[in-house]
Amino acid sequence: MKKLIFINTAIMAFALVSCGGGSDAKIKAMQNQIDSLQSVSGGTSEDLNSYIAEMNTIYDRLDEIKRNEGIISDNSAETEADLSDDKRAKIQESINTIQQLMDENKSKIDGLNKKLKNSGKQNKQLETLIANLNQQIVEKDKEISDLKDQLATLNIRAEILAVKNDSLNNVNAENQTTITNQDTELNTVYYCMGTFKELTNNKVLDKGGAFAAKAGSKLSADVNMDYFVKTDKRKVNEIQIGAKKATLKTSHPSGSYTLVTENKKVTKLVINDPTKFWNNSKYCVVMVE
């Protein structure tokens, strides 16, 4: 079997950062870029420092990965039989550490991309820096993949460490928050009730008595949204009315609801089939007399 050979990738090829320096040296090397980025983006120094700090963290992990690659190289052997238990333990620990650091870096770079996208600001220089850093992660990932293949000849494989990863946990928490927010938004509905005068005064109905919605469920900009009750369609089964007469001014399929009348009064609106009821519009407008 061939002796392990490791490719010394130029991890910090970009002139922005020096691989051998600490965080202070890296931040100093980035200062000119920070000034340029701030003038272009119009963002605060805190915003930019946040990006720089996260990129520095990624570079620090790449430094640590390189150090562990050196440990593996120093302890490697030509054959499995030539590998002592002590050297095997050191190699196993280093490849596990490398795997964990790579996972953290991938999560961090993904977070940077999302952060920049959600900021709503275009900054070509910052985009270029992050894209360059992402490319370095991709190249390092390929290098680690080759390393794993070589280690496999010594019957050594990267193991998932049973430790909490703060970076990954944060990303998972963000993803869960996103999913929860999307679920909430998907099931959010609005209803209101009032006389013709009240509904028109609040721009819910136009002067002709039509519901002031455009493109299905998109309301006109001048509608008073404070007049509506915001709720979850999975939780609202009926709407109390208590009027002599009630008319729905929004479109809801027949059979999906019932206007209950007691003692010559419309007491409530019962939603028989929530999915069907809210299918046409996430708004329900009840005009009463």
Buried (B, 14 or more C-beta within 10 A) or exposed (E): EEEBEBEEBEBBEBEBBEEEBEEEEBBEBBEEBBEEBBEBBEBEEEBBBBBBEBBBBBBBBBBBBBEBBEBBBEBBBEEEEEBEEEBBEBBBBBBBBBBBBBBBBBBBBBBBBBBBEEBEEEBEEBEEBBEBBBEBBEBBEEBBEEBBEBBEEBEBEBEEEEEEBEBBEEBEEBEEEEEEEEEEEEBEBBBBBBEBEBBBEBBBBEEEEEBBBEEEBEBEEEBEEEBBEEBEBEEBEBBEBEBEEBBBBBBBEEEBBEBBBEEEBBBBBEBEEBEBBBEBBBBBBBBBE
